[in-house]
Amino acid sequence: MGVSTHTLADYPSSVAPARLFHAFCYDGHNILPKVVPEFVKSVDVIQGELGSVGSIRQVNFPEGNPFKYAKNRIDEIDASKFYTTMYEVKFEPTGYGCHYTMVVHHKGDYVIKEEDIAIGKQNSKKMFNAVEQYLTANPELYA
């Protein structure tokens, strides 16, 4: 049993890190199905209070996705540093907004295929861009 690590996202944004962090980590269950329904059908709380340490959420994917759902547990969250480890997500402040990085750790004997990593990177970028555009068009949201 091991752990494999893959960086799925690593790019800059003009949106403030606090707003992106809030959108993805605290309100993803609302904003993702609304903004990117082609990637996220719905988000269900499996355990705990959504957005708190120890909580587990199930992200349900739409028909045609190679996976039916993914479960994420928040092991650590540091809002002052815009950091969480459901899978590692960082929103680092910069002079123009922030830099976004997402790293996924797979535990156990699961071996992820290179083609799935490529699809994950592509979809992550599309999802991030859609949320970034939505926040830019709605500057009062999470301000």
NUDRENTOR-282823 format. One record per residue: residue number from 1; residue in one letter; x, y, z of N, C-alpha, C in turn. Coordinates in steps of 0.1 Angstrom, whole numbers, always signed. Example, Ala and Ser with C-alpha at 12.3 -4.5 7.8 and 13.67 -1.06 7.14 Angstrom:
% residues 2
> 1,a,+132,-57,+78,+123,-45,+78,+132,-33,+78
> 2,s,+128,-22,+71,+137,-11,+71,+129,+0,+79
//
This chain:
% residues 143
> 1,m,+9,-12,+0,+0,+0,+0,+9,+12,+0
> 2,g,+7,+21,-10,+15,+33,-11,+7,+45,-13
> 3,v,+14,+56,-16,+7,+69,-20,+13,+74,-33
> 4,s,+5,+77,-42,+10,+84,-54,+5,+98,-55
> 5,t,+13,+107,-60,+10,+121,-60,+11,+126,-74
> 6,h,+1,+135,-78,+0,+141,-91,-4,+155,-90
> 7,t,+3,+164,-96,+0,+178,-97,-10,+180,-109
> 8,l,-22,+184,-106,-32,+185,-116,-34,+200,-120
> 9,a,-30,+209,-112,-32,+223,-115,-20,+231,-110
> 10,d,-16,+241,-117,-5,+250,-112,-5,+262,-122
> 11,y,-13,+272,-118,-14,+284,-127,-18,+297,-119
> 12,p,-15,+308,-125,-19,+321,-118,-33,+325,-121
> 13,s,-38,+334,-112,-51,+340,-114,-51,+355,-109
> 14,s,-60,+362,-115,-61,+376,-112,-71,+378,-100
> 15,v,-78,+368,-96,-88,+368,-85,-80,+366,-72
> 16,a,-85,+374,-62,-79,+373,-49,-79,+359,-43
> 17,p,-69,+355,-36,-69,+341,-31,-80,+338,-21
> 18,a,-84,+348,-13,-95,+345,-3,-108,+342,-10
> 19,r,-111,+348,-22,-123,+346,-29,-123,+332,-36
> 20,l,-112,+328,-42,-111,+315,-48,-111,+304,-38
> 21,f,-105,+306,-27,-104,+297,-16,-119,+294,-11
> 22,h,-126,+305,-9,-140,+304,-4,-149,+297,-14
> 23,a,-147,+300,-27,-155,+294,-37,-153,+279,-38
> 24,f,-140,+275,-38,-137,+261,-40,-138,+253,-27
> 25,c,-134,+258,-16,-133,+250,-3,-145,+251,+6
> 26,y,-151,+263,+6,-163,+264,+15,-176,+263,+8
> 27,d,-177,+268,-5,-190,+269,-12,-190,+261,-25
> 28,g,-180,+252,-26,-179,+244,-38,-192,+236,-41
> 29,h,-198,+232,-30,-211,+224,-32,-222,+232,-39
> 30,n,-221,+245,-38,-231,+253,-45,-226,+258,-58
> 31,i,-214,+264,-58,-209,+270,-70,-205,+261,-82
> 32,l,-199,+250,-78,-194,+241,-89,-205,+235,-98
> 33,p,-216,+229,-92,-227,+224,-100,-233,+236,-109
> 34,k,-233,+248,-103,-239,+259,-110,-230,+264,-122
> 35,v,-217,+265,-119,-208,+271,-129,-202,+261,-139
> 36,v,-200,+249,-134,-194,+238,-143,-202,+225,-142
> 37,p,-215,+226,-146,-223,+213,-145,-218,+202,-154
> 38,e,-210,+206,-164,-204,+195,-173,-193,+187,-165
> 39,f,-189,+192,-154,-179,+185,-146,-184,+180,-132
> 40,v,-193,+188,-126,-198,+185,-113,-214,+185,-114
> 41,k,-220,+173,-111,-234,+172,-111,-240,+177,-98
> 42,s,-234,+173,-87,-238,+177,-74,-228,+173,-64
> 43,v,-229,+179,-52,-220,+176,-41,-228,+172,-28
> 44,d,-226,+161,-23,-233,+156,-11,-224,+156,+1
> 45,v,-229,+160,+13,-222,+159,+25,-224,+145,+31
> 46,i,-213,+137,+32,-214,+124,+37,-212,+123,+52
> 47,q,-203,+132,+58,-200,+132,+72,-196,+146,+76
> 48,g,-201,+150,+88,-196,+163,+94,-203,+175,+88
> 49,e,-198,+186,+92,-203,+199,+87,-194,+203,+75
> 50,l,-200,+206,+64,-193,+209,+52,-183,+220,+54
> 51,g,-171,+218,+49,-160,+228,+51,-153,+228,+64
> 52,s,-156,+218,+72,-148,+217,+85,-139,+205,+85
> 53,v,-129,+205,+93,-120,+194,+94,-127,+181,+98
> 54,g,-124,+171,+91,-131,+158,+93,-143,+156,+85
> 55,s,-148,+166,+78,-160,+164,+70,-156,+157,+57
> 56,i,-166,+149,+52,-164,+142,+40,-175,+146,+30
> 57,r,-171,+149,+18,-181,+153,+8,-179,+143,-4
> 58,q,-190,+141,-11,-190,+132,-23,-193,+141,-35
> 59,v,-184,+143,-44,-186,+150,-56,-191,+141,-67
> 60,n,-203,+143,-71,-209,+134,-81,-207,+140,-95
> 61,f,-203,+131,-104,-200,+136,-118,-211,+132,-127
> 62,p,-213,+140,-138,-224,+138,-147,-221,+125,-156
> 63,e,-232,+121,-163,-231,+109,-172,-220,+112,-182
> 64,g,-213,+101,-186,-202,+103,-195,-188,+104,-189
> 65,n,-188,+108,-176,-175,+109,-170,-170,+95,-167
> 66,p,-157,+93,-168,-151,+79,-165,-153,+75,-151
> 67,f,-156,+84,-142,-158,+81,-128,-172,+86,-124
> 68,k,-179,+78,-115,-192,+82,-110,-191,+93,-100
> 69,y,-182,+92,-91,-180,+102,-80,-166,+101,-74
> 70,a,-163,+111,-66,-151,+111,-58,-154,+116,-44
> 71,k,-148,+110,-34,-151,+114,-20,-138,+121,-15
> 72,n,-140,+132,-9,-130,+140,-4,-132,+143,+11
> 73,r,-121,+141,+19,-121,+144,+34,-112,+155,+36
> 74,i,-117,+165,+44,-108,+176,+48,-100,+172,+60
> 75,d,-87,+170,+59,-78,+167,+70,-73,+179,+77
> 76,e,-71,+190,+69,-66,+202,+75,-71,+214,+67
> 77,i,-74,+225,+73,-78,+237,+66,-72,+249,+74
> 78,d,-66,+258,+66,-60,+270,+72,-64,+281,+63
> 79,a,-75,+287,+67,-81,+298,+59,-71,+310,+59
> 80,s,-63,+312,+69,-54,+324,+69,-43,+322,+59
> 81,k,-40,+310,+55,-30,+307,+45,-36,+302,+32
> 82,f,-50,+301,+31,-57,+297,+20,-52,+283,+16
> 83,y,-53,+273,+25,-47,+260,+23,-56,+249,+29
> 84,t,-58,+239,+22,-66,+227,+27,-60,+214,+22
> 85,t,-62,+204,+29,-56,+191,+24,-67,+180,+23
> 86,m,-78,+183,+16,-87,+173,+11,-79,+165,+1
> 87,y,-74,+172,-7,-63,+169,-16,-56,+182,-15
> 88,e,-44,+184,-17,-37,+196,-15,-42,+207,-25
> 89,v,-46,+218,-19,-50,+229,-27,-44,+242,-21
> 90,k,-37,+249,-29,-31,+262,-23,-35,+273,-32
> 91,f,-38,+285,-26,-41,+297,-32,-31,+307,-26
> 92,e,-20,+309,-33,-9,+317,-28,-10,+332,-33
> 93,p,-11,+342,-24,-12,+356,-29,+0,+360,-37
> 94,t,-3,+368,-47,+8,+374,-56,+4,+389,-58
> 95,g,+12,+396,-65,+10,+410,-67,-2,+412,-77
> 96,y,-6,+402,-84,-17,+404,-94,-29,+396,-90
> 97,g,-29,+389,-79,-41,+381,-75,-36,+369,-67
> 98,c,-35,+357,-73,-29,+346,-66,-24,+335,-76
> 99,h,-18,+325,-70,-13,+313,-78,-20,+301,-72
> 100,y,-26,+293,-81,-34,+281,-76,-26,+269,-80
> 101,t,-25,+260,-70,-19,+247,-72,-28,+236,-66
> 102,m,-30,+225,-73,-38,+214,-67,-30,+201,-70
> 103,v,-27,+194,-59,-20,+181,-59,-29,+170,-53
> 104,v,-30,+159,-60,-39,+148,-56,-30,+137,-51
> 105,h,-34,+131,-39,-27,+119,-34,-36,+108,-34
> 106,h,-32,+97,-40,-40,+84,-41,-34,+74,-31
> 107,k,-42,+69,-22,-37,+60,-12,-41,+46,-16
> 108,g,-33,+36,-11,-37,+22,-14,-30,+17,-27
> 109,d,-35,+7,-32,-29,+1,-44,-33,+6,-57
> 110,y,-42,+16,-57,-47,+22,-69,-36,+29,-77
> 111,v,-36,+25,-90,-26,+31,-99,-34,+39,-109
> 112,i,-31,+52,-110,-38,+61,-119,-31,+61,-132
> 113,k,-39,+60,-143,-33,+59,-157,-29,+73,-161
> 114,e,-19,+74,-169,-14,+87,-174,-25,+94,-182
> 115,e,-33,+87,-189,-44,+93,-197,-54,+100,-187
> 116,d,-57,+94,-176,-66,+99,-166,-60,+112,-159
> 117,i,-46,+112,-157,-40,+124,-152,-41,+135,-162
> 118,a,-39,+132,-175,-40,+142,-186,-54,+148,-186
> 119,i,-64,+139,-185,-78,+144,-185,-81,+152,-172
> 120,g,-76,+148,-161,-77,+155,-149,-72,+169,-149
> 121,k,-60,+170,-155,-53,+184,-157,-62,+192,-166
> 122,q,-66,+187,-177,-74,+194,-187,-88,+199,-180
> 123,n,-94,+190,-174,-107,+194,-167,-105,+203,-156
> 124,s,-94,+202,-148,-91,+211,-137,-90,+225,-142
> 125,k,-83,+226,-153,-80,+240,-159,-93,+246,-164
> 126,k,-102,+238,-170,-115,+243,-175,-124,+247,-163
> 127,m,-124,+239,-153,-132,+242,-141,-127,+254,-134
> 128,f,-114,+255,-132,-108,+267,-126,-111,+280,-134
> 129,n,-109,+279,-147,-112,+291,-155,-126,+295,-154
> 130,a,-136,+286,-154,-150,+289,-153,-153,+296,-140
> 131,v,-148,+291,-129,-150,+297,-116,-143,+310,-115
> 132,e,-131,+312,-120,-124,+324,-121,-132,+335,-128
> 133,q,-138,+331,-140,-146,+340,-148,-159,+344,-141
> 134,y,-165,+334,-134,-177,+337,-126,-174,+347,-115
> 135,l,-163,+345,-108,-160,+354,-97,-156,+368,-102
> 136,t,-150,+369,-114,-147,+382,-120,-159,+389,-124
> 137,a,-169,+382,-129,-182,+387,-133,-191,+391,-122
> 138,n,-188,+385,-110,-196,+388,-98,-186,+392,-87
> 139,p,-181,+405,-88,-170,+409,-78,-175,+410,-64
> 140,e,-188,+411,-61,-193,+411,-47,-193,+398,-40
> 141,l,-192,+387,-48,-193,+374,-43,-180,+370,-35
> 142,y,-182,+366,-22,-171,+363,-13,-161,+374,-11
> 143,a,-165,+387,-13,-156,+398,-11,-155,+402,+3
//
